[in-house]
Amino acid sequence: MMTRSRMSARVLCALVAGVLPAACATVPEEEAPLRVLIVSGGGYHDYARQRTILEEGLEWRLNVEVAHVFSPPGPLREGRPAIPAFRDPAYARGYDLVIHNECAAEESDPAVLDAVLAPHREGMPAVNLHCAMHSFRSGAWGEPVAPGADNARWFAFTGIQSTGHGPQAPIRLSPADHPIAQGIAQASQAWVTPDEELYNNLTRFDVTPVLMGEQPASVEARWRGPVVVAWTHLYGPQRARVFSTTLAHNEATMEDARYLDLVARGVAWASGHLSEDGSLDPAIRPGR
């Protein structure tokens, strides 16, 4: 776990009280950081590098402490990463939000899916990144799923059923009317990614778009878009807040400050720290 070095107001007061007794009356108590767990692993991506990019990017932008459940790629693990959390329904205990950045396309065990979804059914907010949308597929996942079907459970959590993408090519992004997009809207008007994968949208589960994406005319029409590439929705009986984006197959996109701003604002929204006008709750602003 990587965290910025922090000294609480209470500790500071204890250090200076003998010299300046009145100081403690004027030093406010520091807000506790949001505890974020990132789950990642699998093939097709450089998750070791993404781990560093995400942790450092989030801790620079938000008052968060990040821990990481990470499974490096190995033989036969590209689509079924050996992540201990996949067998433990209590894996998110002690955290405030989970970021799913795993690639588990071939993981179809219903017991694994039960465990992964358990904290979110209980109301734990979530953020889903890129290949998470192509994970936990079962049955005829290439066809539109029916709400309530066994093979729809993961898509009902992420919000959109995506089944594939075309060739890697730049994606032109445009913001929707959403508090998350308000903080990056001006930059997003001219935001064109490097070569990226544009995930299709086959079935939507009552999502609210944040960003739309479209690839150039040289891409085959069925893959070109425009499609939703970032969105929010409410999941399960507890109406857990979920933010998802299909962007960032490549680390060049993930390292872009606009992408990290997007994910950070998604974390803020999902955790209830982003107002309707797009402003961050002071409690989640970084203390640098």
C-alpha positions as CSV (number, residue, x, y, z in Angstrom):
1,M,0.0,0.0,0.0
2,M,1.3,3.4,-0.9
3,T,0.1,6.5,1.0
4,R,1.2,10.1,1.3
5,S,2.8,10.8,4.6
6,R,0.2,12.5,6.9
7,M,0.4,13.9,10.4
8,S,-3.0,14.3,12.1
9,A,-3.9,17.5,13.9
10,R,-4.1,15.6,17.1
11,V,-0.5,14.3,16.8
12,L,0.7,17.8,15.9
13,C,-1.0,19.2,19.0
14,A,0.7,16.6,21.2
15,L,4.0,17.6,19.8
16,V,3.7,21.4,20.3
17,A,1.4,21.6,23.3
18,G,4.3,22.0,25.7
19,V,5.5,25.0,23.7
20,L,2.2,26.6,22.5
21,P,-0.6,25.3,24.7
22,A,-3.2,27.3,22.8
23,A,-2.3,25.9,19.4
24,C,-4.6,22.9,19.8
25,A,-7.6,25.1,20.1
26,T,-7.0,26.4,16.6
27,V,-5.9,23.3,14.7
28,P,-8.8,21.4,13.1
29,E,-8.9,17.6,13.1
30,E,-7.8,16.2,9.8
31,E,-10.5,14.3,7.8
32,A,-9.9,10.6,7.8
33,P,-8.9,9.4,4.3
34,L,-11.2,7.3,2.2
35,R,-10.0,3.7,2.3
36,V,-9.9,2.3,-1.3
37,L,-9.1,-1.3,-2.3
38,I,-8.0,-1.9,-5.9
39,V,-8.4,-5.5,-7.2
40,S,-6.4,-6.2,-10.3
41,G,-4.7,-9.1,-12.2
42,G,-5.0,-11.2,-15.2
43,G,-3.4,-11.1,-18.7
44,Y,-3.5,-8.7,-21.7
45,H,-2.5,-5.7,-19.6
46,D,0.6,-4.5,-17.6
47,Y,-1.2,-4.6,-14.3
48,A,2.0,-4.1,-12.3
49,R,2.5,-0.7,-14.0
50,Q,-1.1,0.2,-13.8
51,R,-1.0,-0.5,-10.1
52,T,1.5,2.3,-9.6
53,I,-0.2,4.7,-12.0
54,L,-3.6,4.3,-10.2
55,E,-2.3,4.4,-6.6
56,E,-0.1,7.4,-7.1
57,G,-2.7,9.2,-9.3
58,L,-5.5,8.8,-6.8
59,E,-3.5,9.6,-3.7
60,W,-2.3,12.8,-5.4
61,R,-5.9,13.9,-6.3
62,L,-7.9,12.7,-3.3
63,N,-7.7,12.2,0.4
64,V,-7.5,8.4,0.1
65,E,-5.4,5.6,1.3
66,V,-5.0,2.8,-1.3
67,A,-4.5,-0.9,-0.8
68,H,-4.1,-3.4,-3.6
69,V,-5.1,-7.0,-4.1
70,F,-2.8,-7.9,-7.0
71,S,-2.3,-11.2,-8.9
72,P,0.6,-11.1,-11.4
73,P,0.0,-13.0,-14.7
74,G,1.1,-16.5,-14.9
75,P,0.5,-19.7,-16.9
76,L,-3.2,-20.3,-17.6
77,R,-4.1,-17.2,-15.7
78,E,-4.7,-14.7,-18.5
79,G,-8.5,-15.0,-18.2
80,R,-8.7,-16.5,-14.7
81,P,-6.4,-14.6,-12.4
82,A,-5.6,-16.2,-9.1
83,I,-6.9,-13.5,-6.9
84,P,-7.7,-14.6,-3.3
85,A,-10.6,-12.1,-3.1
86,F,-12.4,-14.2,-5.6
87,R,-13.1,-16.8,-3.0
88,D,-13.7,-14.5,0.0
89,P,-17.0,-12.6,0.3
90,A,-15.5,-10.5,3.0
91,Y,-12.6,-9.3,0.9
92,A,-13.7,-5.7,1.1
93,R,-14.2,-5.5,4.9
94,G,-12.6,-2.4,6.3
95,Y,-12.7,-0.5,3.1
96,D,-15.0,2.3,1.8
97,L,-14.8,1.6,-1.9
98,V,-13.5,-1.1,-4.3
99,I,-12.0,-0.4,-7.7
100,H,-12.2,-3.4,-10.0
101,N,-9.4,-3.4,-12.5
102,E,-9.2,-7.2,-13.1
103,C,-9.3,-9.1,-16.4
104,A,-11.3,-12.3,-15.6
105,A,-12.9,-13.0,-19.0
106,E,-12.8,-16.8,-18.6
107,E,-13.9,-16.9,-14.9
108,S,-17.4,-18.4,-15.0
109,D,-17.6,-20.0,-11.6
110,P,-20.9,-18.8,-10.0
111,A,-19.3,-19.1,-6.5
112,V,-16.5,-16.7,-7.5
113,L,-19.0,-14.2,-8.9
114,D,-21.1,-14.5,-5.6
115,A,-18.0,-13.6,-3.6
116,V,-16.9,-10.7,-5.8
117,L,-20.4,-9.2,-5.8
118,A,-21.1,-9.8,-2.1
119,P,-19.9,-6.4,-0.7
120,H,-21.6,-4.5,-3.5
121,R,-25.0,-6.2,-2.9
122,E,-24.6,-4.9,0.7
123,G,-24.1,-1.4,-0.6
124,M,-20.3,-1.0,-1.1
125,P,-19.7,1.6,-3.8
126,A,-17.5,0.6,-6.7
127,V,-15.4,1.8,-9.7
128,N,-14.9,-0.5,-12.7
129,L,-12.1,0.0,-15.2
130,H,-11.7,-1.3,-18.7
131,C,-11.4,-5.1,-18.8
132,A,-13.6,-5.5,-15.7
133,M,-16.4,-5.0,-18.1
134,H,-15.3,-8.1,-20.1
135,S,-15.0,-10.3,-17.0
136,F,-17.0,-13.1,-15.4
137,R,-18.7,-14.1,-18.6
138,S,-20.8,-17.2,-18.9
139,G,-23.5,-18.8,-21.0
140,A,-24.3,-17.1,-24.3
141,W,-22.5,-13.9,-23.2
142,G,-22.1,-12.7,-26.8
143,E,-25.8,-12.3,-27.2
144,P,-27.9,-9.7,-25.3
145,V,-28.5,-10.9,-21.8
146,A,-31.9,-10.8,-20.1
147,P,-32.2,-8.9,-16.9
148,G,-32.3,-11.4,-14.0
149,A,-30.6,-14.2,-15.9
150,D,-27.6,-15.9,-14.4
151,N,-25.2,-14.6,-17.1
152,A,-26.5,-11.1,-16.6
153,R,-25.4,-10.7,-13.0
154,W,-22.0,-9.1,-13.6
155,F,-23.3,-6.9,-16.4
156,A,-26.1,-5.7,-14.1
157,F,-23.3,-4.7,-11.7
158,T,-21.1,-2.9,-14.2
159,G,-24.1,-1.3,-15.9
160,I,-23.3,-2.1,-19.5
161,Q,-22.9,-5.5,-21.3
162,S,-20.0,-5.2,-23.6
163,T,-19.0,-8.1,-25.8
164,G,-16.0,-6.8,-27.8
165,H,-14.2,-4.1,-29.6
166,G,-12.6,-3.3,-33.0
167,P,-9.1,-2.3,-33.8
168,Q,-7.1,0.0,-31.6
169,A,-7.5,3.6,-32.9
170,P,-7.8,7.0,-31.3
171,I,-11.1,7.7,-29.5
172,R,-12.6,11.2,-29.6
173,L,-14.3,11.8,-26.3
174,S,-17.2,14.1,-25.5
175,P,-18.7,14.9,-22.1
176,A,-22.3,14.3,-21.1
177,D,-24.2,16.4,-18.6
178,H,-23.0,14.7,-15.4
179,P,-21.2,16.0,-12.2
180,I,-18.2,13.8,-12.9
181,A,-17.8,15.3,-16.4
182,Q,-18.2,18.9,-15.2
183,G,-14.7,18.8,-13.7
184,I,-13.1,17.7,-17.0
185,A,-15.6,19.0,-19.6
186,Q,-13.5,21.8,-20.9
187,A,-10.5,19.6,-21.4
188,S,-12.6,16.8,-22.8
189,Q,-13.9,18.9,-25.7
190,A,-10.5,18.4,-27.3
191,W,-9.7,15.0,-25.7
192,V,-8.6,12.4,-28.2
193,T,-6.9,9.3,-26.8
194,P,-3.9,7.5,-28.2
195,D,-4.7,4.2,-29.9
196,E,-7.3,2.6,-27.7
197,E,-10.0,-0.1,-27.6
198,L,-13.6,1.2,-28.0
199,Y,-15.8,-1.3,-26.2
200,N,-19.3,-1.8,-27.7
201,N,-22.5,-1.4,-25.7
202,L,-24.8,-4.4,-26.2
203,T,-27.2,-4.0,-23.2
204,R,-27.5,-1.1,-20.8
205,F,-28.9,-1.4,-17.3
206,D,-30.3,2.1,-16.6
207,V,-27.0,3.9,-16.8
208,T,-26.3,7.7,-16.9
209,P,-23.6,8.5,-19.4
210,V,-20.5,10.5,-18.4
211,L,-18.4,10.4,-21.6
212,M,-19.2,9.3,-25.1
213,G,-16.5,8.0,-27.5
214,E,-16.2,7.5,-31.2
215,Q,-13.4,6.3,-33.4
216,P,-12.4,7.6,-36.9
217,A,-14.3,6.7,-40.1
218,S,-11.5,4.3,-41.0
219,V,-12.8,1.9,-38.4
220,E,-15.5,-0.6,-39.4
221,A,-18.9,1.0,-38.7
222,R,-20.1,-1.7,-36.2
223,W,-17.2,-0.9,-33.9
224,R,-16.9,2.8,-34.5
225,G,-19.5,4.2,-32.1
226,P,-20.5,6.6,-30.8
227,V,-20.9,4.6,-27.6
228,V,-20.9,5.3,-23.9
229,V,-17.4,4.9,-22.5
230,A,-17.9,6.2,-19.0
231,W,-21.1,6.1,-16.9
232,T,-22.8,5.7,-13.5
233,H,-25.7,3.7,-12.2
234,L,-27.1,2.3,-9.0
235,Y,-26.7,-1.4,-8.2
236,G,-28.6,-4.0,-6.1
237,P,-31.1,-3.7,-3.3
238,Q,-29.0,-1.2,-1.4
239,R,-28.6,1.0,-4.6
240,A,-24.8,1.0,-4.4
241,R,-23.2,3.7,-6.4
242,V,-21.1,2.4,-9.3
243,F,-18.9,4.3,-11.8
244,S,-17.4,2.5,-14.8
245,T,-15.2,3.4,-17.7
246,T,-14.0,1.2,-20.6
247,L,-11.1,3.5,-21.3
248,A,-7.4,2.7,-20.7
249,H,-6.4,-0.5,-22.4
250,N,-3.0,1.1,-22.7
251,E,-0.9,2.8,-20.0
252,A,-0.4,5.9,-22.2
253,T,-4.1,6.6,-21.7
254,M,-4.1,5.7,-18.0
255,E,-1.1,8.1,-17.4
256,D,-3.0,11.0,-19.0
257,A,-3.9,13.5,-16.2
258,R,-7.5,13.8,-17.7
259,Y,-8.0,10.0,-17.3
260,L,-6.8,10.1,-13.7
261,D,-9.0,13.1,-13.0
262,L,-11.9,11.1,-14.5
263,V,-11.3,8.1,-12.3
264,A,-10.7,10.3,-9.2
265,R,-14.0,12.1,-9.8
266,G,-15.7,8.7,-10.3
267,V,-14.3,7.6,-6.9
268,A,-15.6,10.8,-5.4
269,W,-19.1,10.4,-6.9
270,A,-19.4,6.7,-6.0
271,S,-18.4,7.4,-2.4
272,G,-20.9,10.3,-2.1
273,H,-18.2,13.1,-2.1
274,L,-19.2,14.9,-5.3
275,S,-22.0,17.4,-5.4
276,E,-24.4,17.9,-8.2
277,D,-22.5,21.0,-9.4
278,G,-19.4,18.9,-9.8
279,S,-17.5,20.3,-6.7
280,L,-15.5,18.0,-4.4
281,D,-16.5,17.6,-0.8
282,P,-13.8,19.2,1.3
283,A,-13.5,15.9,3.2
284,I,-12.0,14.2,0.1
285,R,-9.8,16.9,-1.1
286,P,-6.1,16.0,-0.8
287,G,-4.2,17.6,2.1
288,R,-0.9,18.5,0.5
